[in-house]
Amino acid sequence: MWSGITRTISCPSCLPVLGFTNPPKPEDQIHSSFNKLMSELKKPGAPYVLSLANRLYGEQSYQFKYLNDPKTYYKAELEEVDFKKKSEAARNTHKEKIKNLLPRESVNDATKLVLVNAIYFKANWEKKFPKEATRDGQFKLNKTQTKPVKMMHQESKFPLVFIPEMNSQVLELPYVGKNLSMLIILPNEIQDETTGLQKLEKALTYEKLMEWTKPSKMRRQEVEVSLPRFKMEETYDMKSLLISMGMEDVFDGQKVNLSGMSPNNDLVVSKVIHKAFVEVNEEGTEAAAATATVGFTTSMPLDPKTFIADHPFLFFIRHNPSNSILFYGRFCSP
């Protein structure tokens, strides 16, 4: 939805950071592609729950215009809110809707516009982990520290591949229906006193992930899988990250021109807050995320393999027909 907003503003640094200039595409094509993907993800009768929600909250006394793209392509209606009203009633009606995402102090009398994008996902594994096989284990934070964790276990046939240059395994755990999968990249060992993920994360790109996980390279084989049962919830202030990636203009009132959104010339982005939740257990995965704006692989040998995720790993939830990554996370500590 960010790209739908950037069309209405003058911010040359925005689209490159959002990844829409290599190769360049007409903005209508970008938005229609997202609209098509969202329709594909929310097909009636899908064996999973995937809810997408987009919303713009605008100060009711402020004048907005040209917000058609968010409405047309992302179903993001503009809802008028009295941010200036300090009564408890106003807080309970309007601010309650976004309080779980935004820190209380981030919405105040000066707030003019809040953009909220949220996604919720819940699905069951195609092959569930037997609850009776879950037992206590130790998760290695680094070479010297461990933490107790509940480890799930099962042995079955799963797609698996070894990436020599990363010294890592990639396991695919399909969800019911096989349209969605969790991909787990696990380094074979922790090299130093860190999590062991630095080399992997530095080298990782979308293109490499797609190359490593091609169906032709991930052979289904008997695997003994040990995976921690975990729940994660994090909130991130994305402003500093976006600035470091080159998107500084939108936060600078002297550089950005938001007159395409409002005839007033005093609108500026002050915060971008992202909140994510994911739970993995024997049944499957439950995940949610929300954002607000104020080479070479080789098959494993034929013998049964072990995939013991008792140290830091990366995980992805992928929509297989489109190769779209819906969630991406790093598990470093129970």
C-alpha positions in Angstrom: 0.0 0.0 0.0 3.0 2.3 0.4 3.4 2.4 -3.4 -0.2 3.4 -3.6 0.5 6.4 -1.4 3.8 7.3 -3.1 2.0 8.0 -6.4 0.2 11.0 -4.7 3.4 12.5 -3.4 6.7 13.8 -4.7 9.3 11.4 -3.2 11.9 10.2 -5.8 13.6 8.1 -3.1 10.5 6.1 -2.2 9.9 3.7 -5.1 13.6 2.5 -5.4 13.6 1.6 -1.7 10.3 -0.3 -2.2 11.9 -2.3 -5.0 9.9 -1.0 -8.0 12.5 0.3 -10.3 14.6 -2.7 -11.4 13.2 -3.3 -13.9 11.0 -0.2 -14.0 7.3 -0.9 -14.2 4.3 1.5 -14.8 2.8 2.3 -11.4 -0.6 1.1 -12.6 1.0 -2.3 -13.3 2.6 -2.4 -9.8 -0.8 -1.7 -8.1 -2.8 -4.1 -10.3 -0.2 -6.9 -9.6 -0.6 -6.4 -5.9 -4.4 -6.5 -6.3 -4.2 -9.7 -8.3 -1.9 -11.3 -5.7 -4.3 -10.4 -2.9 -7.2 -11.9 -4.8 -5.1 -15.1 -5.4 -4.2 -15.4 -1.7 -7.8 -15.0 -0.5 -9.5 -17.5 -2.8 -12.8 -18.8 -1.4 -12.5 -22.3 0.1 -8.8 -22.1 0.7 -7.6 -24.5 3.5 -6.0 -21.7 5.5 -7.0 -18.4 6.9 -5.3 -15.3 5.4 -6.8 -12.0 6.2 -5.5 -8.7 4.7 -6.6 -5.3 6.0 -5.6 -1.8 4.9 -6.9 1.4 6.4 -6.2 5.1 6.3 -7.1 7.1 9.4 -7.3 10.9 8.7 -7.8 13.8 11.1 -11.4 14.9 10.4 -10.5 18.6 10.4 -7.7 18.1 7.8 -8.3 18.2 4.0 -7.2 15.2 2.0 -7.5 14.5 -1.8 -6.4 12.0 -4.5 -6.4 8.9 -2.3 -8.0 6.8 -5.1 -5.1 4.3 -5.6 -5.2 2.9 -2.0 -9.0 2.6 -2.2 -9.0 1.0 -5.7 -6.2 -1.4 -5.4 -5.8 -2.1 -1.7 -9.4 -1.5 -0.4 -8.0 1.1 2.0 -10.8 3.5 2.7 -10.1 6.8 4.5 -11.8 6.9 7.8 -12.1 10.3 9.5 -10.8 10.4 13.1 -10.9 13.2 15.7 -7.2 12.9 16.9 -7.5 16.2 18.6 -10.4 15.2 20.9 -9.0 14.2 24.2 -12.1 12.6 25.8 -12.1 9.0 26.9 -14.9 8.3 24.5 -12.8 9.3 21.5 -9.9 7.2 22.7 -12.2 4.2 23.0 -13.8 4.6 19.6 -11.2 5.7 17.2 -7.8 5.2 18.8 -8.7 1.8 20.2 -8.7 0.5 16.6 -4.9 1.1 16.2 -3.7 1.1 19.8 -2.4 -2.4 19.7 -0.1 -1.4 16.8 0.9 2.1 17.6 2.5 3.2 20.9 0.1 5.4 22.8 2.3 8.5 22.6 2.8 8.2 18.8 -0.8 9.3 18.1 -1.5 12.8 19.5 -3.0 16.2 18.7 -0.6 16.8 15.8 -1.4 13.5 14.1 -3.0 14.1 10.7 -2.9 10.7 8.9 -2.2 7.1 10.0 -1.8 4.3 7.4 -2.3 0.8 8.7 -1.5 -2.4 6.8 -2.2 -5.7 8.5 -2.0 -9.4 7.6 -3.1 -12.5 9.6 -2.3 -16.1 8.7 -3.3 -19.4 10.2 -2.8 -22.8 8.7 -2.3 -26.5 9.7 0.7 -28.5 8.7 0.1 -31.1 6.0 1.9 -33.5 8.3 1.3 -32.5 11.9 3.9 -33.0 14.7 2.7 -35.6 17.2 2.1 -33.8 20.5 3.3 -36.9 22.4 6.7 -36.6 20.7 7.3 -33.0 22.0 9.8 -32.9 24.8 12.1 -30.6 26.7 15.3 -29.6 24.9 18.1 -27.0 24.8 18.3 -24.3 22.2 21.8 -23.0 21.5 21.8 -19.2 21.4 25.5 -19.3 20.5 28.5 -21.5 21.2 28.4 -21.0 24.9 24.8 -20.2 25.9 21.6 -22.3 25.8 17.9 -21.9 26.8 15.3 -24.5 27.5 12.7 -25.0 24.8 9.9 -27.5 23.9 11.2 -29.4 20.8 8.7 -31.0 18.4 9.7 -34.1 16.6 8.6 -36.2 13.6 10.0 -38.4 10.9 8.5 -38.2 7.4 9.2 -37.3 3.8 9.9 -33.6 3.2 11.6 -31.5 0.5 15.2 -30.9 1.6 18.3 -29.4 0.1 21.9 -28.6 1.1 23.5 -25.3 0.1 27.3 -25.8 0.1 28.4 -22.2 -0.1 26.2 -21.3 2.9 26.9 -24.6 4.7 23.2 -24.7 5.4 20.1 -26.9 5.0 16.8 -25.8 3.6 13.7 -27.7 4.7 10.2 -27.2 3.3 7.2 -27.9 5.6 4.0 -27.7 3.5 0.7 -26.6 4.9 -2.6 -28.4 4.1 -3.3 -28.0 0.4 0.3 -27.3 -0.4 -0.3 -23.8 -1.7 1.6 -22.5 1.2 4.8 -23.7 2.8 7.2 -22.8 5.6 10.9 -22.7 4.4 13.5 -23.0 7.1 17.2 -22.2 6.4 19.4 -23.8 9.1 23.2 -23.3 9.2 24.9 -26.6 10.0 26.8 -25.1 12.9 27.4 -21.9 14.9 30.8 -20.6 13.8 31.5 -18.1 16.6 29.9 -16.4 19.7 27.2 -14.9 17.5 24.0 -16.5 16.2 25.7 -17.9 13.2 23.3 -16.2 10.8 25.4 -13.2 9.8 27.0 -14.8 6.7 23.6 -16.2 5.6 21.7 -13.0 6.0 24.4 -11.0 4.3 24.3 -13.2 1.2 20.5 -13.7 1.1 18.5 -12.2 -1.7 15.0 -13.0 -3.0 16.6 -14.4 -6.2 19.0 -16.6 -4.3 16.1 -17.9 -2.1 14.1 -18.8 -5.1 17.1 -20.5 -6.7 17.9 -22.5 -3.6 14.3 -23.7 -3.2 13.4 -24.6 -6.7 11.2 -27.8 -6.6 13.7 -29.4 -9.0 16.4 -29.0 -6.4 14.5 -29.8 -3.2 14.1 -33.6 -3.3 11.5 -35.2 -1.1 13.3 -37.6 1.3 12.9 -39.2 4.7 13.9 -36.6 7.3 14.0 -36.7 11.1 12.8 -33.1 12.0 13.3 -31.4 15.3 11.8 -28.0 15.5 11.2 -25.7 18.5 7.6 -24.8 19.4 7.8 -21.0 19.6 5.8 -17.8 19.7 7.2 -14.4 18.7 5.8 -10.9 18.9 7.9 -7.9 18.1 7.3 -4.2 17.3 9.8 -2.2 15.2 10.2 1.5 14.4 11.1 1.3 10.7 12.1 5.0 10.3 15.8 4.6 10.9 15.9 1.5 8.7 14.1 3.2 5.8 16.4 6.2 6.1 19.4 4.0 6.0 18.0 2.4 2.8 17.7 5.8 1.1 14.1 6.8 1.9 15.0 9.9 3.9 13.1 12.5 1.9 9.6 11.3 3.0 10.5 12.1 6.7 11.9 15.6 5.8 9.3 18.3 5.5 11.8 20.5 3.6 12.3 17.8 0.9 9.1 15.9 0.5 6.1 17.3 -1.3 2.8 15.8 0.0 0.6 18.3 -1.8 -0.7 15.4 -3.9 -2.4 14.1 -0.8 -3.5 17.4 0.7 -3.6 21.0 -0.5 -2.0 21.9 2.8 1.8 22.0 2.8 2.5 20.8 6.3 2.1 17.0 6.0 5.1 14.8 6.7 5.7 11.2 7.6 6.9 11.0 11.2 6.8 7.3 12.0 6.6 3.9 10.3 5.9 1.2 12.9 5.8 -2.5 12.1 4.4 -5.2 14.4 4.7 -8.9 13.8 3.4 -12.0 15.6 4.0 -15.7 14.7 3.3 -18.9 16.6 4.5 -22.3 15.4 3.2 -25.5 17.2 2.4 -29.1 16.5 -0.8 -28.2 14.6 0.7 -25.5 12.3 1.4 -21.8 12.2 -0.4 -18.7 13.2 1.1 -15.4 12.1 0.2 -11.7 11.9 2.0 -8.6 10.8 1.0 -5.0 10.6 2.7 -1.8 9.5 1.6 1.7 10.3 2.9 5.0 9.0 2.9 7.9 10.9 24.1 -20.0 -6.0 24.6 -23.5 -6.4 22.6 -26.2 -4.7 22.9 -29.9 -4.5 20.6 -32.7 -3.4 21.3 -34.5 -0.1 22.6 -38.1 -0.1 20.0 -40.9 -0.2 20.2 -42.0 3.4 17.7 -40.6 6.0 18.7 -37.1 7.1 18.3 -35.2 10.3 17.2 -31.6 10.5 17.7 -30.4 14.1 16.7 -26.8 14.5 18.3 -26.4 18.0 20.2 -23.2 17.0 19.3 -20.0 15.2 17.5 -20.2 11.9 15.6 -18.2 9.3 12.1 -19.0 8.3 9.8 -17.9 5.5 6.1 -18.5 4.7 5.8 -18.8 0.9 2.7 -18.7 -1.4 3.9 -21.4 -3.8 1.9 -20.6 -6.9 3.3 -17.1 -7.0 6.5 -17.6 -5.2 5.5 -14.7 -2.9 7.0 -14.4 0.5 4.3 -13.5 3.0 6.3 -13.7 6.2 10.0 -13.7 6.9 11.6 -14.1 10.3 14.6 -15.0 12.4 14.4 -17.3 15.4 17.4 -16.8 17.7 16.0 -17.4 21.2 13.0 -19.1 22.8 
